[in-house]
Amino acid sequence: MFRMITILMMLLFMNSCTTSENSTPQVQHIVMCWLKNGASQEKFIEAVKNLKAIEQVQNISVGTKLESIEPVADNSFDISFIITFKNNDELKVYLDHPKHVEAVTNILKPALAKVVVYDFQEL
């Protein structure tokens, strides 16, 4: 668990470098994914990037794991992504948005062996 928290903190730091300055605390939706054997990483990543078309999404960072030398790092996941929202209401709209539901139903969920999601509001 400590490894996962460390990875999340590193991902958050990297994401904070790419988001625009905003005085309102934003919401971060962090998704850690373990793919089934034979699932296409390219197709999965493309589906995640296409979620940027949803109006409520401010930013998406997506990538594959690094083989970290950090002793507390969890190197077991395949793909992780962070989606930034203006606030929690925007996250709620996104979760029910038809484009999100379609991507989850048709591409993302069928490819997943395991998924862990963390949502938090910046301070």
N, C-alpha and C positions, 0 to 999 in steps of 0.2 A: 504494500500500500504506500509506503514511504517513497518507493521508486516512482509510482504513478504520480504522486503529488509533485515530486521533483520535476518530472517530465512536463506536467501541466504548467508549472511555474515557468519553465524554460519556454514553452510554447506561447504562453501569455506574454512574456517579455518580448519575444520575437514579433508577436502580433501587435503589441503596443507601438512598435517602431513603425508600423505601416498604416496605422489609423490616423485620421485627422484629429487635430486638437478639438476638444469638445468639453465645455464646462459641465454638461449634464452627464452624470454617470451612465455609462453604456452597459449593455448586457452582453456577456460572452457565452456562446453555446459551443462547448468543446466536445468533440465526438472522437472516441478512440475505436478503431475498427480492426477486427481480426477476420480475414476473408476465408471462405471455404476453399479447399483445394480445387484448383481449376478455374476459380473465379478470375475474371479479367480486371487487373488493377487499372488499366487504361480506361476501360469502360466505366468503372466505378468512379475514378477521378473526374472524368468528363461529366458524369451525371452530377457530381458535387459542384463542379465549376458552373454548370448550367443553372444552379439554384440562385446565382447572382442576378438572374433575370427577375426574381421576385422583388417587388418594390421595397419591402421592409428590410431587406438585406443591405447593410452598409458596406460590409467587406467580408471576403472569404479568403482564408489561407488554408491550403491543402498540401499535404506532402506525405512521403513515405518515411519510415523510421530511419534513424541514423544508428549505426552500430556504435553506440556510445562507450567510451572507456570509463565513464562515470560509474563508480561501483553501485550507486543506488538507482541507476537508470533501468527502466523496464524496457527491454528490447523485444518484447514478445508481440507487439501489435504490428499490423501491416501498413495501415493508412490512418492518418489523423487529420481532422480539419477543425478550424475555429471559424465560427460565423459571428459577426458583430452586429448588434441591433441597437437602435436608439434607446429602447427601454423594454421592459418586460411585456407590455401590451403588444409591441411590434413582434416579439418572439412568439406570443400566443397566436397572432394572426398568421405568421409564417407557418407554424406547425399545422394549421388547418388549411393552408393555401393549396388549391388543386395541383399546382406544379410540384409542390413538396410531396404531397400525398402520392402523386403519380410516380415520382422518382423513387420514393421509398418502396412503394408497392411493386413496381415493375423492374427496378434495377438494384437498388441498394439492399433491401432486406433479403432478396433471394441470394445475394452474394455473401452475406454475413454468416460467419460461424459464431461470432460474439461481438457485442457492441457495449461500450460504456459511455454514458453522457454525463457531463458536468455543466451546469448552468450557474452563472453568478453575475452579480452586478458589481461594477467597479466602484471603488470608494473615492 
